[in-house]
Amino acid sequence: MSNPLKPTKKNQLHMNTHWTKKLAVALMATASFFITTTASEAKLKVETTIGMVADLVKQVGGDRIEVSQLMGPGVDPHLYKPTSQDAARLAKADVIFYSGLMLEGRMGDLFSRLARRGVSAYPVTETVDKKKLLEPAEFEGHYDPHLWFDVELWAMTVPAIVNGLCESDPAGKKTYEANGELLTKKLTELHSWCQKKAAELPKSSRILVTSHDAYNYFGRAYGFKVIGLQGVSTVSEAALSDMSSLVDFIKKQEVKAIFVETSVNPEAIKRVSSDAKVKIGGELFSDAMGKKGEMHGGFDTGTYDGMVRHNLTIIVNALK
């Protein structure tokens, strides 16, 4: 009599086949998991220069990219000199985005060298209509690069970012295009907010005096007369005659407040404040954003949206 508990050769073969199939399925699932995980971790490595560019690139790229920026809070891009470590870091990127219009000084030469080595570098301002750009006399025939102070104008850089990411990662095209459309909508809403906020001030009170002449686009977009102690670039220091002229202007126009900037030495504007007997209305973010997550007046100045809202709120409140 056969033992019912003892498997027959036929049953044993069936059991072996059954467990072999289960093991194969398990191995396939495990392999699929590792392939998927590896693919998701292989994000596009993107390098940027200033925070205003990095913020837009992050919003367009979403989870498909990993973004780093060279110039952090308080760094003046006009004076920035890339190190050999910076060059090595940029060389490892899949793609680079920078502002352009000579904001980053001589870094354009570095980007050209990297392009010859196969690292694509895109100036985000290349898609902006040149007819909308300003050419201040003191900038010696070059365009004013501070486009981000006019939100509507800065939104025109989004297509350059979308195109650059699509060329570098064709598989993510739909994602980048969808995110680009969403970002453009957000920037349109931000521009409308800026217009309404500026309108809280009568036109006669819209006089903005700052450390350097970075707010020309801001003035044109939101109806402010802008006076900078220094020119568009911060390479040279303000002359005593310029300081004296500015003091006279402030007194004559009865300006209620003037402003310092986070990325520019404040000593000259503080001296003007003292000589003109006018208060410092606050600290503005001009060529650099704040630290990510650092709140100022309820706004995260480590984001482009937060920086813009903070600046305009400070200006309006101080000049009321």
C-alpha positions as CSV (number, residue, x, y, z in Angstrom):
1,M,0.0,0.0,0.0
2,S,1.5,3.3,-1.0
3,N,2.0,6.1,1.5
4,P,-0.4,9.0,0.6
5,L,1.9,11.5,2.3
6,K,4.8,10.5,0.1
7,P,4.8,12.4,-3.3
8,T,5.0,10.2,-6.4
9,K,7.5,10.9,-9.2
10,K,4.6,12.5,-11.2
11,N,3.6,14.7,-8.3
12,Q,7.2,15.6,-7.6
13,L,7.7,16.7,-11.2
14,H,4.5,18.8,-11.1
15,M,5.6,20.4,-7.8
16,N,9.1,21.2,-9.2
17,T,7.6,22.7,-12.3
18,H,5.2,24.8,-10.2
19,W,7.9,26.2,-8.0
20,T,10.2,26.8,-11.0
21,K,7.5,28.9,-12.6
22,K,6.9,30.8,-9.4
23,L,10.7,31.5,-9.0
24,A,10.9,32.7,-12.7
25,V,8.0,35.1,-12.1
26,A,9.6,36.4,-8.9
27,L,12.9,36.9,-10.6
28,M,11.3,38.7,-13.5
29,A,9.4,41.0,-11.1
30,T,12.6,41.7,-9.2
31,A,14.5,42.4,-12.4
32,S,11.7,44.7,-13.6
33,F,11.8,46.5,-10.3
34,F,15.5,47.2,-10.5
35,I,15.3,48.3,-14.2
36,T,12.5,50.7,-13.3
37,T,14.3,52.0,-10.2
38,T,17.5,52.5,-12.2
39,A,15.6,54.3,-15.0
40,S,13.8,56.6,-12.5
41,E,17.1,57.4,-10.8
42,A,18.9,58.3,-14.0
43,K,17.7,61.9,-14.0
44,L,19.0,64.5,-16.5
45,K,21.8,66.4,-14.8
46,V,21.2,70.1,-15.3
47,E,23.5,73.0,-14.3
48,T,22.4,76.6,-14.1
49,T,24.0,79.9,-13.1
50,I,21.6,82.2,-11.2
51,G,18.6,81.3,-9.1
52,M,16.0,83.0,-11.3
53,V,17.0,80.6,-14.1
54,A,17.3,77.5,-11.8
55,D,13.8,78.1,-10.5
56,L,12.2,78.1,-13.9
57,V,14.2,75.1,-15.1
58,K,13.1,73.1,-12.0
59,Q,9.5,73.9,-12.7
60,V,9.7,72.9,-16.4
61,G,11.8,69.8,-15.7
62,G,9.9,68.4,-12.7
63,D,10.9,65.0,-11.5
64,R,12.8,64.1,-14.7
65,I,15.8,66.4,-13.9
66,E,18.3,67.1,-11.2
67,V,19.1,70.8,-11.0
68,S,22.2,72.6,-9.5
69,Q,23.1,76.2,-9.6
70,L,26.6,77.9,-9.4
71,M,25.6,81.2,-7.9
72,G,23.7,81.1,-4.6
73,P,22.1,83.8,-2.4
74,G,24.0,87.1,-2.2
75,V,26.3,86.3,-5.2
76,D,26.7,89.1,-7.7
77,P,26.8,87.5,-11.2
78,H,28.5,90.6,-12.7
79,L,31.6,89.9,-10.5
80,Y,31.5,86.1,-10.5
81,K,34.6,84.3,-11.7
82,P,34.3,80.6,-12.4
83,T,36.9,78.4,-10.8
84,S,38.5,75.3,-12.2
85,Q,36.2,73.3,-10.0
86,D,33.2,75.1,-11.6
87,A,34.5,74.2,-15.0
88,A,34.9,70.5,-14.0
89,R,31.4,70.5,-12.5
90,L,29.8,72.0,-15.6
91,A,31.6,69.5,-17.8
92,K,29.8,66.7,-16.1
93,A,26.4,68.1,-16.8
94,D,24.0,66.8,-19.4
95,V,22.8,70.3,-20.2
96,I,23.4,73.9,-19.0
97,F,21.1,76.9,-18.8
98,Y,22.2,80.4,-18.1
99,S,20.7,83.9,-18.4
100,G,22.8,85.3,-21.2
101,L,23.0,89.0,-22.4
102,M,26.5,89.1,-20.7
103,L,25.0,88.9,-17.2
104,E,27.4,86.1,-16.4
105,G,30.4,88.1,-17.8
106,R,33.0,86.1,-19.4
107,M,31.4,82.7,-18.6
108,G,30.2,82.7,-22.2
109,D,33.6,81.7,-23.3
110,L,33.5,78.7,-21.0
111,F,30.1,77.7,-22.3
112,S,31.4,77.8,-25.8
113,R,34.3,75.5,-24.9
114,L,32.0,73.1,-23.2
115,A,29.7,73.1,-26.3
116,R,32.6,71.9,-28.4
117,R,33.1,69.0,-25.9
118,G,29.4,68.0,-26.3
119,V,27.8,69.8,-23.4
120,S,24.9,71.9,-24.6
121,A,24.5,75.3,-23.0
122,Y,21.4,77.4,-23.6
123,P,21.0,81.2,-22.8
124,V,17.4,81.4,-21.7
125,T,17.0,84.9,-23.0
126,E,17.6,83.8,-26.6
127,T,13.9,83.3,-27.2
128,V,13.0,86.9,-26.1
129,D,12.0,89.4,-28.8
130,K,15.1,91.7,-29.1
131,K,12.7,94.6,-29.8
132,K,11.6,94.3,-26.2
133,L,15.1,94.6,-24.7
134,L,16.6,97.8,-23.2
135,E,20.0,99.2,-24.2
136,P,21.1,101.6,-21.4
137,A,23.8,104.1,-22.6
138,E,26.0,103.2,-19.6
139,F,26.1,99.6,-20.8
140,E,28.1,100.5,-23.9
141,G,25.9,99.0,-26.6
142,H,24.9,95.9,-24.7
143,Y,21.4,94.9,-23.6
144,D,20.3,95.2,-20.0
145,P,20.3,91.6,-18.8
146,H,17.9,92.0,-15.8
147,L,14.8,90.8,-17.6
148,W,13.4,88.9,-14.6
149,F,12.1,92.2,-13.1
150,D,9.5,92.3,-15.8
151,V,7.6,89.1,-15.1
152,E,5.8,89.2,-18.5
153,L,9.2,89.5,-20.2
154,W,10.8,86.8,-18.1
155,A,8.0,84.4,-19.1
156,M,9.3,84.6,-22.6
157,T,12.4,82.6,-21.5
158,V,10.3,79.5,-20.9
159,P,10.3,78.3,-24.5
160,A,14.1,78.2,-24.5
161,I,14.1,76.0,-21.4
162,V,11.4,73.7,-22.8
163,N,13.4,73.4,-26.1
164,G,16.7,72.7,-24.4
165,L,15.3,70.0,-22.2
166,C,13.4,68.4,-25.1
167,E,16.6,68.2,-27.1
168,S,18.5,66.8,-24.2
169,D,15.8,64.3,-23.2
170,P,13.4,63.6,-26.1
171,A,11.5,61.0,-24.0
172,G,10.3,63.7,-21.7
173,K,9.0,66.1,-24.4
174,K,5.3,65.8,-23.4
175,T,6.2,66.4,-19.7
176,Y,8.4,69.5,-20.5
177,E,5.8,71.0,-22.8
178,A,3.0,70.5,-20.3
179,N,5.0,71.9,-17.5
180,G,6.1,74.9,-19.7
181,E,2.5,75.8,-20.4
182,L,1.6,75.6,-16.7
183,L,4.6,77.7,-15.8
184,T,3.7,80.4,-18.4
185,K,0.2,80.5,-16.9
186,K,1.6,81.0,-13.4
187,L,3.9,83.8,-14.6
188,T,1.0,85.5,-16.3
189,E,-0.9,85.5,-13.1
190,L,2.1,86.8,-11.2
191,H,2.5,89.7,-13.7
192,S,-1.2,90.6,-13.1
193,W,-0.6,90.6,-9.4
194,C,2.4,92.9,-9.8
195,Q,0.4,95.4,-11.9
196,K,-2.3,95.5,-9.2
197,K,0.2,95.9,-6.4
198,A,2.0,98.7,-8.1
199,A,-1.3,100.5,-8.6
200,E,-1.6,100.9,-4.9
201,L,0.9,103.7,-5.2
202,P,0.0,107.0,-7.0
203,K,2.3,107.5,-10.0
204,S,3.9,110.5,-8.3
205,S,5.2,108.2,-5.6
206,R,6.6,105.5,-7.8
207,I,10.2,106.5,-7.6
208,L,12.6,103.6,-6.9
209,V,16.2,104.5,-5.8
210,T,18.5,101.5,-5.4
211,S,22.2,100.5,-5.2
212,H,22.6,99.8,-8.9
213,D,20.6,100.3,-12.1
214,A,19.1,96.8,-12.3
215,Y,15.4,97.8,-12.2
216,N,14.9,99.4,-15.7
217,Y,12.6,96.6,-16.9
218,F,10.7,96.7,-13.6
219,G,10.2,100.5,-14.0
220,R,8.9,100.1,-17.5
221,A,6.6,97.3,-16.7
222,Y,5.0,98.7,-13.5
223,G,5.3,102.4,-14.0
224,F,8.2,103.4,-11.7
225,K,10.9,106.0,-12.3
226,V,14.1,104.1,-11.5
227,I,17.4,105.7,-10.3
228,G,20.4,103.5,-9.6
229,L,23.5,104.8,-7.8
230,Q,25.7,102.6,-10.0
231,G,25.2,101.6,-13.6
232,V,23.7,98.4,-14.8
233,S,26.9,96.6,-13.9
234,T,28.4,96.6,-10.4
235,V,31.9,96.3,-11.6
236,S,32.8,99.9,-10.8
237,E,32.1,101.8,-7.6
238,A,29.9,104.8,-7.4
239,A,31.7,108.2,-7.8
240,L,31.3,110.9,-5.2
241,S,29.7,113.2,-7.8
242,D,27.0,110.5,-8.5
243,M,26.3,110.2,-4.8
244,S,26.0,114.0,-4.5
245,S,23.6,114.2,-7.5
246,L,21.5,111.4,-6.1
247,V,21.2,113.1,-2.7
248,D,20.0,116.3,-4.4
249,F,17.5,114.4,-6.5
250,I,16.0,112.6,-3.4
251,K,15.6,115.9,-1.6
252,K,14.0,117.7,-4.5
253,Q,11.6,114.8,-5.3
254,E,10.9,114.2,-1.5
255,V,11.5,110.5,-2.0
256,K,10.2,108.7,1.1
257,A,12.6,105.7,1.1
258,I,15.5,104.2,-0.8
259,F,16.6,100.6,-0.9
260,V,19.7,98.3,-0.5
261,E,20.2,95.1,-2.4
262,T,21.3,91.7,-1.1
263,S,24.0,91.1,-3.8
264,V,25.5,94.7,-3.8
265,N,27.7,96.3,-1.1
266,P,25.2,98.6,0.8
267,E,27.8,101.1,2.1
268,A,27.3,103.7,-0.7
269,I,23.5,103.7,-0.6
270,K,23.6,103.9,3.2
271,R,25.8,107.0,2.9
272,V,23.2,108.5,0.5
273,S,20.5,107.7,3.0
274,S,22.4,109.5,5.7
275,D,23.2,112.6,3.6
276,A,19.7,112.9,2.2
277,K,18.1,112.1,5.5
278,V,15.9,109.5,4.0
279,K,15.1,106.1,5.4
280,I,16.2,102.7,4.1
281,G,12.9,101.2,3.0
282,G,14.2,97.6,3.1
283,E,16.5,95.1,1.4
284,L,15.6,93.9,-2.2
285,F,16.7,90.8,-4.0
286,S,18.1,91.9,-7.4
287,D,20.8,89.7,-9.0
288,A,20.3,86.8,-6.6
289,M,17.4,85.2,-4.8
290,G,17.3,84.3,-1.2
291,K,17.8,80.9,0.4
292,K,15.3,78.2,-0.4
293,G,12.6,78.1,2.3
294,E,13.7,81.3,4.0
295,M,10.7,83.5,4.5
296,H,10.7,87.3,4.3
297,G,7.3,89.0,4.9
298,G,5.5,85.8,4.3
299,F,7.2,85.1,1.0
300,D,9.8,82.4,0.2
301,T,12.5,84.5,-1.4
302,G,14.3,81.3,-2.5
303,T,11.7,81.1,-5.3
304,Y,11.2,83.5,-8.2
305,D,7.6,84.0,-7.4
306,G,8.4,84.7,-3.7
307,M,11.2,87.0,-4.6
308,V,9.1,89.1,-6.9
309,R,6.2,89.4,-4.4
310,H,8.6,90.3,-1.6
311,N,10.3,93.0,-3.6
312,L,7.2,94.7,-4.7
313,T,5.5,94.5,-1.3
314,I,8.6,96.1,0.4
315,I,8.7,98.8,-2.2
316,V,5.0,99.7,-2.1
317,N,4.8,99.6,1.7
318,A,7.9,101.9,2.1
319,L,6.8,104.4,-0.5
320,K,3.2,104.8,0.7
